[in-house]
Amino acid sequence: MTLQETIKLDEMYYMNTFGSRTPIQFTHGKGSVLYDTDGKAYLDFLAGIAVNSLGYGHPTLVKVIQEQAERLLHCSSLFYIEAQSKLAKLLSDINNGGRVFFCNSGAEANEAAIKLIRKYFSDQGLHKYEILTTQNSFHGRTLATLAATGQEKYQKPFLPMPEGFKYMPYNDLDAAKASITPETAAIMVEVIQGEGGVIEGTQEYIKGLQDLCKEEKLLLVVDEVQTGIGRTGKWFGYENYGIEPDIITLAKGLGGGIPIGAVISKGKAADVFTPGSHGTTFGGNPLSCSAGLAVIQTLQEDGFLEKVVINGQFLKKGLIKLQQQFPFIKDVRGMGLIVGLELDEKIPGKQIVGLAMEQGFIINCAGNNTLRFVPPLIIKEEEIQKLLEALHEIFSQLL
């Protein structure tokens, strides 16, 4: 179909949850490049919002998906699934232990973590259910994960929110200590607030949260939906802080484009879920777990994660150089291949996104007017350089 035909059908039959979308329709991709219906090429620095970790048409991932699709797409978890058990082991290994539950998305993974927290304390006969999260956080769009999200703009149309969540300022350890009550069960935190504008947790703060949880006998949950599976140059973002959470949640890049989510819990929290206490129909099916295996095994290849670090440093240094040239760039932050460039409010980030799209670069704007860069982990240095040159040209027009 043509782009206009698709737009017409969309306007007639699809719920308008995404507003006025960018009038582009992609037909295929290769590497880190997408192609639209007119054959125009776009270097992708969004990766389906940190999802397409291996880019487009990656031979290993494509082969695994094709072969698995020919054999078996789905069967109930009432039966044993080879790929599910293998992927669970791989995730446990790279997490330094833990047991895994698979679902379909980041919101579902966080829902599972919330249920796990409540059951953990309920099993001990304790009335502890409150979860501390941070202002400016983002944990999903179901009612419970929306209640966990510390951004009123997402919650307002759906009030009242489910109870049991309290918000504290990010990077403020004293505020975290002051927020604890006898009902507090856990702290849920992103080590980098991706949707919030690529805000990094300080070393003191993230390590302090772990110490606080141990002292108060709380569970520490790290939402790795955006920072997990190599995005920061390590398997998980929390590794950059030298901590070991009780629970982590995953999704986005784990399946390389195939929907999959996961929650991993360690220690006493690993055995909380018992038969009937949680479940899923689609989660952890043969196709999604086979895709997850292909992604993890590719990232395990020699030098892959090191290359993510190197290319992330190249991108960040290039953006800092732009900051030195253009006074309306307020900040550059992030690690690995999750990087943000915050603009002065006088320069609308969405305008820059549009100008970049015209030049063939896909980026987006998140949080406090921050351009967010989360390209495929296979992005090349020369492709990053092209983006930096395009941004320089765009910014020069704004002076």
C-alpha positions as CSV (number, residue, x, y, z in Angstrom):
1,M,0.0,0.0,0.0
2,T,1.0,3.6,-0.5
3,L,1.7,5.8,2.5
4,Q,-1.6,7.7,1.9
5,E,-3.6,4.5,1.8
6,T,-2.1,3.4,5.1
7,I,-2.8,6.8,6.7
8,K,-6.4,6.7,5.5
9,L,-7.0,3.2,7.0
10,D,-5.2,4.3,10.2
11,E,-7.4,7.3,10.6
12,M,-10.6,5.3,10.1
13,Y,-9.8,2.2,12.2
14,Y,-6.9,2.6,14.6
15,M,-7.4,4.2,18.0
16,N,-5.7,7.6,18.1
17,T,-3.2,6.8,20.8
18,F,-0.2,8.1,19.0
19,G,-1.6,11.5,17.8
20,S,-0.3,12.9,14.5
21,R,2.4,10.4,13.5
22,T,5.4,11.3,11.3
23,P,4.1,10.7,7.8
24,I,6.6,8.1,6.9
25,Q,6.1,4.4,6.2
26,F,9.1,2.1,6.3
27,T,9.3,-1.0,4.0
28,H,12.5,-2.6,5.1
29,G,15.8,-2.1,6.8
30,K,19.4,-3.3,6.7
31,G,22.0,-2.8,9.4
32,S,21.2,0.5,11.1
33,V,19.4,1.9,8.0
34,L,15.6,2.0,7.3
35,Y,14.0,2.7,4.0
36,D,10.6,4.3,3.3
37,T,8.1,3.8,0.5
38,D,9.9,6.3,-1.6
39,G,13.2,4.5,-1.2
40,K,14.7,7.2,1.0
41,A,17.3,5.9,3.5
42,Y,17.3,6.9,7.2
43,L,20.1,6.2,9.7
44,D,18.2,5.0,12.8
45,F,19.3,6.4,16.1
46,L,16.1,5.3,17.9
47,A,16.0,1.6,17.1
48,G,12.3,1.2,17.7
49,I,12.9,3.0,21.1
50,A,15.9,0.9,22.2
51,V,14.3,-2.3,20.9
52,N,16.1,-3.3,17.7
53,S,19.4,-4.1,19.4
54,L,20.9,-5.9,16.4
55,G,19.5,-3.5,13.8
56,Y,17.6,-4.7,10.8
57,G,18.1,-8.0,8.8
58,H,20.8,-9.3,11.2
59,P,21.7,-12.7,9.6
60,T,21.9,-14.6,12.9
61,L,18.6,-13.3,14.2
62,V,16.8,-13.7,10.9
63,K,17.9,-17.3,10.5
64,V,16.9,-18.2,14.0
65,I,13.4,-16.7,13.7
66,Q,12.9,-18.3,10.3
67,E,14.0,-21.7,11.5
68,Q,11.9,-21.5,14.7
69,A,8.8,-20.3,12.8
70,E,9.0,-23.3,10.6
71,R,9.1,-25.6,13.6
72,L,6.9,-24.1,16.3
73,L,5.7,-20.6,17.0
74,H,3.9,-21.1,20.2
75,C,2.8,-23.7,22.7
76,S,1.5,-23.3,26.2
77,S,3.9,-23.1,29.2
78,L,2.0,-26.1,30.6
79,F,4.7,-27.9,28.6
80,Y,8.5,-27.7,28.8
81,I,10.0,-25.4,26.2
82,E,13.7,-25.9,25.2
83,A,14.4,-22.3,24.2
84,Q,12.7,-21.0,27.3
85,S,14.9,-23.0,29.7
86,K,18.1,-22.1,27.7
87,L,17.3,-18.4,27.7
88,A,16.4,-18.5,31.4
89,K,19.8,-20.1,32.2
90,L,21.7,-17.5,30.0
91,L,20.0,-14.6,31.7
92,S,20.7,-16.1,35.2
93,D,24.3,-16.6,34.2
94,I,24.9,-13.0,33.1
95,N,23.0,-11.7,36.1
96,N,25.2,-13.7,38.5
97,G,22.3,-15.9,39.5
98,G,18.6,-15.7,39.9
99,R,15.4,-17.3,38.5
100,V,13.5,-15.9,35.5
101,F,9.9,-15.4,34.5
102,F,9.1,-14.4,30.9
103,C,6.3,-12.2,29.7
104,N,5.7,-9.9,26.7
105,S,6.7,-6.4,27.6
106,G,8.4,-4.1,30.0
107,A,5.1,-3.1,31.7
108,E,4.3,-6.8,32.2
109,A,7.8,-7.4,33.7
110,N,7.3,-4.5,36.1
111,E,3.8,-5.8,36.9
112,A,5.3,-9.2,37.8
113,A,7.9,-7.5,40.0
114,I,5.2,-5.6,41.8
115,K,3.3,-8.8,42.5
116,L,6.4,-10.6,43.5
117,I,7.3,-7.9,46.0
118,R,3.8,-8.0,47.7
119,K,3.8,-11.8,47.8
120,Y,7.4,-11.9,49.3
121,F,6.2,-10.0,52.4
122,S,2.8,-11.5,52.5
123,D,4.4,-15.0,52.7
124,Q,6.2,-13.8,55.8
125,G,3.0,-12.6,57.3
126,L,4.1,-8.9,57.0
127,H,1.9,-6.0,56.0
128,K,4.5,-4.4,53.8
129,Y,3.3,-3.4,50.3
130,E,4.4,0.1,49.6
131,I,6.9,0.6,46.8
132,L,9.1,3.7,46.6
133,T,9.7,5.0,43.1
134,T,11.3,8.2,41.8
135,Q,9.9,11.4,40.4
136,N,10.4,11.6,36.6
137,S,10.5,7.8,36.3
138,F,8.7,5.6,33.8
139,H,7.7,2.0,34.5
140,G,4.9,1.3,32.0
141,R,1.3,2.1,31.0
142,T,-0.8,-0.5,32.8
143,L,-2.6,0.9,35.8
144,A,-0.2,-0.5,38.4
145,T,3.0,0.5,36.4
146,L,1.4,3.8,35.6
147,A,0.9,4.3,39.4
148,A,4.6,3.4,39.8
149,T,5.6,6.0,37.2
150,G,6.5,9.3,38.9
151,Q,5.0,11.6,36.2
152,E,1.6,13.1,36.8
153,K,1.1,13.9,33.1
154,Y,0.7,10.2,32.4
155,Q,-1.5,9.5,35.4
156,K,-4.0,12.4,35.3
157,P,-6.6,11.0,32.8
158,F,-6.8,7.7,34.6
159,L,-7.2,8.7,38.3
160,P,-7.6,7.3,40.8
161,M,-4.4,5.4,40.7
162,P,-3.9,2.1,42.5
163,E,-2.5,2.6,46.0
164,G,0.8,1.5,47.3
165,F,3.3,3.8,45.6
166,K,5.2,6.8,46.8
167,Y,7.5,9.1,44.8
168,M,10.8,10.5,46.0
169,P,13.2,12.9,44.3
170,Y,15.8,11.2,42.1
171,N,19.4,11.3,43.1
172,D,18.4,12.3,46.7
173,L,19.4,9.6,49.2
174,D,18.2,11.6,52.2
175,A,14.8,11.9,50.6
176,A,14.8,8.1,50.1
177,K,15.6,7.5,53.8
178,A,12.8,9.9,54.8
179,S,10.3,8.2,52.6
180,I,10.4,4.8,54.3
181,T,7.5,3.9,56.5
182,P,6.6,0.6,58.3
183,E,4.6,-0.4,55.2
184,T,7.5,0.1,52.8
185,A,8.4,-3.1,51.0
186,A,10.8,-2.1,48.2
187,I,12.5,0.6,46.1
188,M,12.1,0.5,42.3
189,V,14.5,2.6,40.4
190,E,16.0,3.1,36.9
191,V,19.8,3.6,37.0
192,I,19.2,5.9,34.0
193,Q,15.9,7.5,33.5
194,G,15.5,7.0,29.8
195,E,12.0,8.3,29.1
196,G,12.6,11.0,31.7
197,G,15.4,12.5,29.6
198,V,18.5,10.2,30.0
199,I,19.1,11.3,33.6
200,E,21.9,9.2,35.2
201,G,21.8,8.1,38.8
202,T,24.9,9.1,40.7
203,Q,27.2,6.4,42.0
204,E,26.6,7.5,45.6
205,Y,22.8,7.4,45.1
206,I,22.4,4.0,43.4
207,K,24.9,2.4,45.8
208,G,23.2,4.2,48.7
209,L,19.8,2.8,47.7
210,Q,21.2,-0.8,47.9
211,D,22.7,-0.1,51.3
212,L,19.5,1.4,52.5
213,C,17.5,-1.6,51.3
214,K,19.8,-4.0,53.1
215,E,19.6,-1.9,56.3
216,E,15.8,-1.7,56.2
217,K,15.3,-5.2,54.8
218,L,13.6,-3.9,51.7
219,L,13.8,-5.4,48.2
220,L,15.7,-3.4,45.6
221,V,14.2,-3.5,42.1
222,V,16.1,-2.1,39.1
223,D,14.0,-1.4,36.0
224,E,16.4,-2.4,33.2
225,V,13.8,-2.3,30.5
226,Q,15.7,0.4,28.6
227,T,19.2,0.0,30.0
228,G,19.5,-3.8,29.9
229,I,21.0,-6.2,27.4
230,G,24.1,-4.3,26.5
231,R,22.7,-0.8,26.1
232,T,25.2,0.8,28.4
233,G,28.1,-1.4,27.3
234,K,27.5,-3.9,30.0
235,W,24.8,-6.6,30.2
236,F,22.8,-4.5,32.7
237,G,23.0,-0.9,33.6
238,Y,23.3,-1.7,37.3
239,E,26.7,-3.2,36.7
240,N,28.1,0.3,36.2
241,Y,27.3,0.9,39.9
242,G,28.8,-2.2,41.5
243,I,25.5,-3.3,43.0
244,E,23.4,-6.5,42.9
245,P,19.6,-5.9,42.9
246,D,17.2,-8.4,44.3
247,I,15.0,-8.1,41.2
248,I,15.6,-6.7,37.7
249,T,13.1,-6.3,34.9
250,L,13.9,-6.5,31.2
251,A,12.2,-6.1,27.8
252,K,13.0,-3.9,24.7
253,G,16.4,-5.1,23.4
254,L,16.1,-8.6,24.7
255,G,14.2,-9.9,21.6
256,G,15.8,-7.7,19.0
257,G,12.4,-6.7,17.8
258,I,10.3,-9.8,18.9
259,P,8.2,-8.9,21.9
260,I,9.5,-10.4,25.1
261,G,9.9,-9.3,28.7
262,A,11.5,-10.8,31.8
263,V,11.8,-10.5,35.5
264,I,14.8,-12.0,37.3
265,S,14.9,-12.4,41.1
266,K,17.7,-13.5,43.3
267,G,18.0,-14.9,46.9
268,K,14.9,-15.5,48.8
269,A,12.9,-13.5,46.2
270,A,13.7,-16.1,43.6
271,D,11.2,-18.6,45.0
272,V,8.3,-16.4,45.7
273,F,6.2,-17.3,42.7
274,T,4.5,-20.6,43.2
275,P,2.1,-22.6,40.9
276,G,-0.9,-20.4,40.3
277,S,0.5,-17.2,41.7
278,H,1.4,-15.8,38.3
279,G,1.3,-16.8,34.7
280,T,1.1,-15.8,31.0
281,T,-0.3,-17.2,27.8
282,F,2.2,-15.9,25.3
283,G,5.2,-15.1,27.5
284,G,8.3,-17.2,27.0
285,N,7.0,-19.0,23.9
286,P,9.4,-20.8,21.5
287,L,9.7,-17.9,19.0
288,S,10.4,-15.1,21.5
289,C,12.9,-17.1,23.5
290,S,14.7,-18.3,20.4
291,A,15.0,-14.6,19.4
292,G,16.3,-13.8,22.9
293,L,18.9,-16.5,22.7
294,A,20.1,-15.2,19.3
295,V,20.5,-11.7,20.7
296,I,22.3,-12.8,23.9
297,Q,24.6,-15.1,22.0
298,T,25.5,-12.4,19.5
299,L,26.3,-10.0,22.3
300,Q,28.5,-12.6,23.9
301,E,30.8,-12.6,20.8
302,D,34.3,-11.3,21.6
303,G,34.5,-7.5,21.6
304,F,30.8,-6.8,21.0
305,L,30.1,-5.0,24.3
306,E,33.5,-3.3,24.3
307,K,32.5,-1.9,20.9
308,V,29.3,-0.5,22.4
309,V,31.4,1.3,24.9
310,I,33.8,2.7,22.3
311,N,31.0,3.9,20.0
312,G,29.1,5.3,22.9
313,Q,32.2,7.4,23.9
314,F,32.6,8.5,20.3
315,L,29.0,9.7,20.2
316,K,29.1,11.4,23.6
317,K,32.4,13.2,22.8
318,G,31.0,14.4,19.5
319,L,27.9,15.8,21.2
320,I,30.0,17.5,23.9
321,K,32.0,19.1,21.1
322,L,28.7,20.4,19.7
323,Q,27.8,21.7,23.2
324,Q,31.0,23.7,23.3
325,Q,30.0,25.3,20.0
326,F,26.3,26.0,20.5
327,P,25.2,27.8,23.7
328,F,21.6,26.4,23.6
329,I,22.9,22.9,24.3
330,K,22.5,22.7,28.1
331,D,23.9,19.2,28.9
332,V,25.1,15.9,27.4
333,R,24.7,12.7,29.5
334,G,24.4,9.0,29.3
335,M,26.6,6.0,29.0
336,G,27.2,3.4,26.3
337,L,24.6,3.8,23.5
338,I,21.9,5.6,25.6
339,V,22.8,9.2,25.3
340,G,20.9,12.4,25.8
341,L,21.5,16.0,24.6
342,E,19.4,18.5,26.6
343,L,18.4,21.7,24.8
344,D,17.4,25.1,26.1
345,E,13.7,25.5,26.2
346,K,13.9,28.1,23.5
347,I,14.9,25.4,21.0
348,P,12.0,22.9,20.8
349,G,13.4,19.4,20.7
350,K,10.6,18.2,18.4
351,Q,11.7,20.7,15.8
352,I,15.2,19.3,15.8
353,V,13.7,15.8,15.5
354,G,11.8,16.9,12.4
355,L,14.8,18.6,10.8
356,A,17.0,15.5,11.4
357,M,14.3,13.4,9.8
358,E,14.4,15.6,6.7
359,Q,18.1,14.9,6.5
360,G,17.6,11.1,6.9
361,F,18.3,10.6,10.6
362,I,15.8,9.1,13.1
363,I,16.0,10.5,16.7
364,N,13.5,11.5,19.3
365,C,12.8,13.9,22.1
366,A,12.3,12.7,25.7
367,G,11.9,14.2,29.1
368,N,13.0,17.8,29.7
369,N,13.5,18.7,26.0
370,T,16.3,16.2,25.6
371,L,17.2,14.6,22.3
372,R,17.6,10.9,23.0
373,F,20.0,8.6,21.0
374,V,19.5,4.9,21.4
375,P,20.7,3.4,18.1
376,P,21.1,-0.3,17.3
377,L,24.1,-1.7,19.2
378,I,25.7,-2.5,15.9
379,I,25.9,1.2,14.8
380,K,29.2,2.1,13.2
381,E,31.5,5.0,14.0
382,E,31.2,6.4,10.5
383,E,27.4,6.4,10.9
384,I,27.7,8.3,14.2
385,Q,30.0,10.8,12.5
386,K,27.3,11.4,9.8
387,L,24.8,12.2,12.5
388,L,27.1,14.6,14.3
389,E,27.8,16.4,11.0
390,A,24.0,16.6,10.4
391,L,23.4,18.0,13.9
392,H,26.1,20.6,13.4
393,E,24.4,21.7,10.2
394,I,21.0,21.9,11.8
395,F,22.2,23.7,14.9
396,S,24.2,26.2,12.8
397,Q,20.9,27.2,11.2
398,L,19.5,28.1,14.6
399,L,22.2,30.6,15.6
